[in-house]
Amino acid sequence: MLKVELTTELIARTHKSTLQFGGTKKKMASGESSKSAESESAFNLFYTEVKAIEQVDSVLTSKQQIDRLHRPGSTYFNLNPFEVLQIDPDCTMADVKKKYRQLSILVHPDKNPADPDRSQKSFEAVNKAYKTLENEEGYKRCKEIVEEAKTRTEDMMKQKRKQLKKEGKPIIIPEDDTEQYKHAVYVQTCKLFADLERLRQEREAKDMHERKRKAEEEETEKEQKKVKEEWNKNFEESRSDRVNSWRNWKTGSKKTKTKTSKSGEFKPPETQGRAAMTVLIQVFDNKE
């Protein structure tokens, strides 16, 4: 589409130049040198514009777009939807939609059967960029990032000028040039998108760690509660067995004591452990 538009405009310009050249031909019958210069100028203009069309056309090929979206550092470059869609941050939503349709067709997997994996990832990157800008909140957030990049760039330019003034040098910096300024803003924009993504990943990892820690704590508490309940259950179930055992022991102790007294044998004093056991038996007898 863009190639056709540029070609049409180029033909119109060339035709206009030709008509102008033809109209002046009658008036310049005696000026062959002037005619030659004008002809050369028209040809140079035509050649320059043809080269411009070829350059634009080469950028819009499927392979080069896929390569662009997979170049080194693309993981961070592709976080910037303006970079992915190759549009100016100040463009209209109509321009965004137009560029999206153009790129989505170029990198679509169906159009690139020889490179299915990379074309699929490229298509996803283009689609994600469009969805981000299509959303009002997403578009607003991206514009804020660009504005922050401009602010940082201008602050950097002020610092450069201040340093040059301090050194007594001419206060001229590369960013005074419009293209250099745009490039500096572009670099800052990409850095900001990358920094935000890094922070998002760190926050996500922290949240995941916190969720894991809480899950482990809950599991530990659950296990401890289960063990405690099991212990209490076993303790209650064995309560009657312990009481009966102590009663049997007490009964046997009384019989032994009576028999010993009758025989007149010497009765040794109760040990501390035996006295304690007697107290326990009395306590359980009172509860019964």
C-alpha positions in Angstrom: 0.0 0.0 0.0 2.7 2.4 1.0 4.8 1.5 -2.1 1.8 2.2 -4.4 1.2 5.6 -2.7 4.8 6.6 -3.0 5.0 5.4 -6.6 1.8 7.3 -7.5 3.2 10.5 -5.9 6.5 10.0 -7.7 4.9 9.6 -11.1 2.8 12.7 -10.5 5.9 14.7 -9.6 7.9 13.4 -12.5 5.0 14.1 -14.9 4.7 17.6 -13.5 8.5 18.2 -13.9 8.3 16.9 -17.5 5.4 19.2 -18.4 7.3 22.1 -16.9 10.3 21.1 -18.8 8.4 20.8 -22.0 6.7 24.2 -21.5 10.0 25.9 -21.0 11.6 24.1 -24.0 9.9 26.5 -26.5 11.1 29.5 -24.5 14.7 28.2 -24.3 15.4 27.2 -27.8 18.7 29.1 -27.7 19.6 28.0 -24.2 20.8 24.3 -24.6 23.0 24.5 -21.5 20.1 25.6 -19.3 17.9 22.8 -20.7 20.6 20.2 -20.0 21.0 21.4 -16.4 17.2 21.3 -15.8 17.0 17.8 -17.3 19.7 16.6 -15.1 18.1 18.1 -12.0 14.8 16.4 -12.8 16.6 13.0 -13.3 18.4 13.4 -10.0 15.1 14.1 -8.2 13.5 11.1 -9.9 16.5 8.8 -8.9 16.5 10.0 -5.3 12.8 9.3 -4.9 13.1 5.9 -6.5 15.8 5.0 -4.0 13.6 6.2 -1.2 10.8 4.0 -2.4 13.2 1.0 -2.6 14.5 1.7 0.9 10.9 1.8 2.3 9.9 -1.3 0.4 12.9 -3.2 1.7 12.0 -2.4 5.3 8.5 -3.7 4.7 9.5 -7.1 3.5 8.3 -10.1 5.7 11.8 -11.4 6.3 13.3 -8.1 7.4 10.4 -7.4 9.7 10.8 -10.8 11.3 14.5 -10.3 11.6 13.9 -6.9 13.2 11.6 -8.4 15.8 14.2 -11.0 16.6 17.4 -8.9 16.6 19.7 -9.0 19.6 18.0 -7.3 22.5 14.5 -7.7 21.0 13.3 -9.1 24.3 13.5 -5.6 25.7 13.0 -3.6 22.4 9.7 -5.4 21.9 8.4 -4.2 25.2 7.9 -0.8 23.5 4.7 -1.0 21.4 5.7 2.1 19.5 9.0 0.4 18.5 7.3 -2.8 17.5 4.8 -1.1 15.3 7.4 1.4 14.0 5.1 4.4 14.8 5.6 7.8 16.3 4.3 8.1 19.9 2.3 11.2 18.8 0.5 9.4 15.9 -3.2 8.9 15.8 -5.1 5.7 16.6 -6.0 5.5 12.9 -2.2 5.3 12.1 -1.8 2.6 14.8 -4.5 0.5 13.2 -3.1 1.0 9.7 0.4 0.0 10.8 -0.9 -3.0 12.7 -2.8 -4.4 9.7 0.3 -3.9 7.5 2.7 -5.6 9.9 0.4 -8.4 10.9 0.0 -9.4 7.3 3.7 -9.3 6.6 4.8 -11.4 9.6 1.7 -13.8 9.7 2.8 -17.5 9.9 0.6 -18.3 6.9 2.7 -15.8 4.8 5.9 -17.3 6.1 5.6 -21.1 6.0 9.4 -21.4 5.7 9.9 -19.7 9.1 6.9 -20.7 11.2 8.4 -20.3 14.7 9.9 -16.9 14.3 6.9 -15.6 12.3 4.5 -16.8 15.0 6.5 -15.0 17.7 6.7 -11.9 15.5 3.0 -12.0 14.9 2.4 -12.3 18.7 4.7 -9.3 19.4 2.8 -7.2 16.8 -0.6 -8.3 18.2 0.5 -7.6 21.8 1.7 -4.1 20.9 -1.5 -3.3 19.1 -3.6 -4.6 22.0 -1.6 -2.5 24.4 -2.2 0.7 22.5 -5.8 -0.1 21.6 -6.6 -0.2 25.3 -7.1 3.4 26.7 -5.3 2.7 29.9 -2.4 0.9 28.2 -2.0 3.8 25.7 -2.0 6.3 28.5 0.7 4.4 30.4 2.9 4.1 27.3 2.6 7.8 26.6 3.6 8.6 30.2 6.7 6.5 29.7 7.6 8.4 26.6 7.0 11.7 28.3 9.3 10.6 31.2 11.9 9.7 28.6 11.7 13.2 27.1 12.1 14.7 30.6 15.2 12.6 31.3 16.7 13.4 27.9 16.2 17.1 28.5 17.7 16.9 31.9 20.7 15.1 30.4 21.0 17.8 27.8 21.0 20.5 30.5 23.8 18.7 32.3 25.9 18.5 29.1 25.4 22.2 28.5 26.3 23.0 32.0 29.5 21.0 31.8 30.5 22.6 28.5 29.9 26.1 30.0 32.0 25.2 33.0 34.8 24.1 30.8 34.6 27.2 28.7 33.7 25.3 25.5 31.0 26.1 22.9 27.6 25.1 24.2 26.8 22.8 21.4 25.6 19.2 21.9 24.6 16.4 19.5 21.1 16.4 20.8 20.5 19.9 19.5 20.0 18.2 16.2 16.4 17.1 15.8 17.2 13.5 14.7 19.8 13.1 17.5 17.2 14.3 20.0 14.6 11.8 18.8 17.2 9.0 19.0 18.1 10.0 22.5 14.4 10.0 23.5 14.1 6.6 21.8 17.0 5.1 23.8 15.6 6.5 27.1 12.1 5.1 26.2 13.5 1.6 25.6 15.5 1.8 28.9 12.3 2.8 30.8 10.3 0.0 29.3 13.1 -2.5 30.1 13.4 -1.1 33.7 9.7 -1.4 34.3 9.6 -5.0 33.0 12.6 -5.9 35.3 10.7 -4.4 38.3 7.6 -6.3 37.3 9.5 -9.6 37.1 11.2 -8.9 40.5 7.8 -8.1 42.1 6.3 -11.2 40.6 9.2 -13.4 41.9 8.8 -11.8 45.3 5.1 -12.4 45.4 5.6 -16.0 44.3 8.1 -16.5 47.0 5.7 -15.0 49.6 2.9 -17.3 48.4 5.2 -20.3 48.6 6.3 -19.4 52.1 2.7 -18.9 53.3 1.7 -22.2 51.8 4.5 -24.0 53.5 3.6 -22.4 56.9 -0.1 -23.4 56.4 1.0 -27.0 55.6 3.3 -27.1 58.7 0.5 -25.8 60.9 -1.9 -28.4 59.4 0.5 -31.2 60.0 1.1 -30.1 63.6 -2.6 -29.9 64.2 -3.1 -33.3 62.8 -0.4 -34.8 65.0 -1.8 -33.1 68.1 -5.3 -34.4 67.4 -4.0 -37.9 66.8 -2.1 -37.8 70.1 -5.1 -36.5 72.0 -7.3 -39.2 70.5 -4.8 -42.0 71.4 -4.4 -40.6 74.9 -8.2 -40.7 75.5 -8.6 -44.1 74.0 -5.9 -45.6 76.3 -7.1 -43.8 79.4 -9.2 -46.7 80.6 -6.3 -49.1 80.0 -4.0 -47.0 82.1 -6.5 -46.7 84.9 -7.1 -50.5 85.0 -3.4 -51.1 84.9 -2.8 -48.8 87.9 -5.7 -50.4 89.8 -4.3 -53.9 89.3 -0.9 -52.7 90.4 -2.5 -51.2 93.5 -4.5 -54.3 94.4 -1.3 -56.4 94.1 0.6 -54.0 96.3 -2.0 -54.2 99.0 -2.0 -58.0 99.0 1.8 -58.0 99.3 1.7 -55.6 102.1 -0.9 -57.6 104.1 1.0 -60.8 103.6 4.3 -59.3 104.7 2.7 -57.9 107.9 1.3 -61.2 108.9 4.6 -63.0 108.5 6.2 -60.4 110.7 8.9 -59.7 108.2 10.6 -56.3 108.0 8.8 -53.7 105.9 11.2 -51.3 104.1 10.2 -47.7 103.9 8.5 -46.5 100.6 10.8 -45.0 98.1 10.1 -41.6 96.6 9.0 -43.2 93.3 6.6 -45.6 95.0 5.1 -42.9 97.1 4.5 -40.8 94.0 2.8 -43.7 92.3 0.5 -44.2 95.3 -0.5 -40.5 95.1 -1.4 -40.9 91.4 -3.5 -44.0 92.1 -5.3 -42.1 94.9 -6.0 -39.2 92.5 -7.5 -41.5 89.8 -9.6 -43.3 92.5 -11.0 -40.0 93.7 -11.9 -39.1 90.0 -13.7 -42.4 89.6 
